[in-house]
Amino acid sequence: MYQGRRITVVIPCLNEEEGIGMVLARIPEFVDEVLVVDNGSTDSTALIARQAGARVIREDVRGYGRAYKTGLLNARGDIIVTLDGDHSYPIDAVSYLIEALLHSDVGFISASRFPVQNPGAMAFTNYVGNIILSLVTSVLFLRWIRDSQSGMWIFFKEALEKMDLRSDGMPFSEEIKVEALLHPEIGFKEIPISYSNRAGEKKLRPWRDGWHNLVFLFRKRLTWRRNRVPLRTAGPVMVHVQAQSRRERE
């Protein structure tokens, strides 16, 4: 526990056997639960995670957002920290970011990779794409955001009850930030971090994923505030995700 609060780390994984062991080895001792969501890996990701003491849940329906929904619905902590399984985010910054959350007036903190401290950690195409998507997000929702695609977040679990999270794919990362950014009862803040080179095979498809994220932003802007449903009661699709994610598979 950390200052009387239970901490859960959620890590979505798809074939991350090269990085997940390094990530789990550096998780701080005060973390109460490490939840690895295996999104249909065909390598040793799940085995390595279990051997390292993580709670592994398998989600066979592919998708970055889908894996996150499964993990978030199963998280038991009061504060949730998210990481990627490729060792690209600074695990040693977790305590600092939790402190920032506890001493701020917001319920959601996103770790910003910008300004990029290690230029070699992000390909030029990804860098430009991130800048464009963050700028579009800022313009559409009239709130400044430096890194709309960051995958490291620290937030109070209760914030999920106020969010309407629909994406099962890569846009989930920008969607959860938009929800926190615009909801007056949550609040949003960015804190810069040091971003590193990933371990293992790259999953991101810059042009295709970038286009999908861009289209999703415009759709989100047009439909925001309409038929909003919180994550815990998000209709048939989320009911299915909840039922599926609660079955831990060997």
C-alpha positions, 0 to 999 in steps of 0.5 A: 500500500501507499499512504493507506491506498491500494495500488494496482499496476495494469499492463496490457501485453501482446507478445512482450516476452522480451520486455515484460520480465524487465518491467515486472522486476522493477515494480516497486514493493509498495504495489499491491497488485500487478495485473497483466492482460494477455491479449492473445500472445503466442510467445512466453509473455503469460508464463514469464508474468506468472513466474514474476508474481503477476496476476495474469488475465487472458483477453482473446479479443484483440485490441489495445482498448479491449485489453485495457477495459478487461484489466481496469474492470478487474483492478482491485486497487484504489489507485491504478497505474498503467504501463506498457510491457515493452519497458519503454516507460520509467517504472522508477517514476511511479512513486513520484507520479503517485505523489503528484496525484495525491497532492494535486487537485485532479483525479487523473495524471498522464505521463507525457513523453514530450519534450522527448529527452531521448530522441532515439526512443521515438521514430520520426514518423511516430513523433510527427504523428503524436504531435498532430494527434495531440494538436487535433485533440487540443483544438477539438476539445479546447483543452491543451494536451501535450501527449494524447497518446501516452500509455502511462497513466496514474488515476483514482479508480473511482474516476472510471465510474464517470467515464464513457469509454467505447474504443477497443483499439488504439484510440482508447489511449486518447479517449481516456484522457479526453474523458478525464480532461473534460469531466469536471469531477475528475480533472487532468494533468500532465507530467513529463517523463523520460521515455526509452527504446522499447524491447521487442517487436513493434506493434504500432502501425503508424499510418493506419493507427494514426488515421484511426485515431484521428477519425475517432477524435472527430467522432468522439467530439461529435458524440460527446455528452450523448448517451453517456454510460460509465465503464462499470455499466456500459451495456451489452458489449462491456457486460461481455468484457466484464464476464470474459475478463473475470475468468483467469485462464491458465 
